Amino acid sequence: MSSGARPQGVTGERQAARWVREMFSRIAPRYDLLNHLLSFQLDRTWRARAVRRLRARLAVPGARVLDICCGSGDLTLALAAAAPPASLVIGSDFARPMLDAARRKSGRRRAPIVLLEADALALPFKDGSIDVLTVAFGFRNLTSYERGLAEMLRVLRPGGLAALLEFSQPPSPLFARAYRLYANRILPVLGGWISGSREAYSYLPESVNRFPEAPELAEMMRRAGFLEVRFERMSGGIVALHTGVKPDSPAHFPGGDNKSE
Ligand SMILES: C[S@@+](CC[C@H](N)C(=O)[O-])C[C@H]1O[C@@H](n2cnc3c(N)ncnc32)[C@H](O)[C@@H]1O
């Protein structure tokens, strides 16, 4: 069975995707402020660390880098800052107001990024056309995780790398209790009050609680066909960075001839 985001009271994949797009479109004007405030600025550290982990891949001359679910573009811009000038760094998202925010920010910083409106489950890229694919805090919102991973594999070139930065569950029970208290009780009130959208900030902890734990997500990536899947927890496990490599040979794909493994 396929798993994916299902906001409360919403049935069906299409309705869920529309709910997600409209919700992010509504909160776009306050998204950055809330991100930095509610995470005590840790979100900047998480993205910076993810970019550091990708540095060797980004340094390859002419690298084609795609940041899906790019939102207001913070990771896209950090990737562009770390990549050499000849690279192509693209940010894509399906919520236009988020892309507008990213466009304004990249204009102010004169950053050489390309932004486009696209659904992460149906990317407008040829098979094998991307060297590095990233997604920060967007994967959890996809209405089918399996199709999301399959689409990442499709657009990545053989040997290309995917990096997923996402909220996770802290492994320490004591810390997990304290974190859940903050995420389930305080964050919805503060976020709802500042953004004017209580439902958006109730959805956030709900979606995190429903999301697979780090080892389970790693297994999901392996089942999808990624090799060398690894994950690294950050900030006590509130967030995890998962990486995986697209196999060189189609024999490694699910449904392919895997006898050679
Ligand atoms: C929590 S925001 C993360 C934004 C950004 N990556 C960051 O690090 O701040 C999630 C983003 O995923 C986008 N998103 C969710 N589902 C999507 C889909 N199926 N296709 C494209 N974008 C999607 C939303 O529009 C939203 O901008």
PDBQT file of the ligand as one rigid body, heavy atoms in Angstrom, charges set to zero:
ROOT
HETATM    1  C1  LIG A 301       7.811  22.772   4.597  1.00  0.00    +0.000 C 
HETATM    2  S1  LIG A 301       8.005  23.472   3.025  1.00  0.00    +0.000 S 
HETATM    3  C2  LIG A 301       9.754  23.295   2.782  1.00  0.00    +0.000 C 
HETATM    4  C3  LIG A 301      10.324  24.368   1.905  1.00  0.00    +0.000 C 
HETATM    5  C4  LIG A 301      11.837  24.399   1.780  1.00  0.00    +0.000 C 
HETATM    6  N1  LIG A 301      12.372  23.215   1.145  1.00  0.00    +0.000 N 
HETATM    7  C5  LIG A 301      12.521  24.631   3.114  1.00  0.00    +0.000 C 
HETATM    8  O1  LIG A 301      13.508  23.945   3.405  1.00  0.00    +0.000 OA
HETATM    9  O2  LIG A 301      12.096  25.525   3.826  1.00  0.00    +0.000 OA
HETATM   10  C6  LIG A 301       7.368  22.227   1.981  1.00  0.00    +0.000 C 
HETATM   11  C7  LIG A 301       7.230  22.646   0.532  1.00  0.00    +0.000 C 
HETATM   12  O3  LIG A 301       6.908  21.487  -0.228  1.00  0.00    +0.000 OA
HETATM   13  C8  LIG A 301       6.041  21.880  -1.268  1.00  0.00    +0.000 C 
HETATM   14  N2  LIG A 301       5.362  20.677  -1.763  1.00  0.00    +0.000 N 
HETATM   15  C9  LIG A 301       4.629  19.777  -1.072  1.00  0.00    +0.000 A 
HETATM   16  N3  LIG A 301       4.189  18.809  -1.886  1.00  0.00    +0.000 NA
HETATM   17  C10 LIG A 301       4.667  19.087  -3.125  1.00  0.00    +0.000 A 
HETATM   18  C11 LIG A 301       4.557  18.462  -4.398  1.00  0.00    +0.000 A 
HETATM   19  N4  LIG A 301       3.861  17.342  -4.572  1.00  0.00    +0.000 N 
HETATM   20  N5  LIG A 301       5.187  19.031  -5.433  1.00  0.00    +0.000 NA
HETATM   21  C12 LIG A 301       5.886  20.176  -5.293  1.00  0.00    +0.000 A 
HETATM   22  N6  LIG A 301       6.013  20.840  -4.126  1.00  0.00    +0.000 NA
HETATM   23  C13 LIG A 301       5.412  20.286  -3.051  1.00  0.00    +0.000 A 
HETATM   24  C14 LIG A 301       5.126  22.900  -0.611  1.00  0.00    +0.000 C 
HETATM   25  O4  LIG A 301       4.493  23.722  -1.550  1.00  0.00    +0.000 OA
HETATM   26  C15 LIG A 301       6.101  23.656   0.281  1.00  0.00    +0.000 C 
HETATM   27  O5  LIG A 301       6.636  24.782  -0.345  1.00  0.00    +0.000 OA
ENDROOT
TORSDOF 0
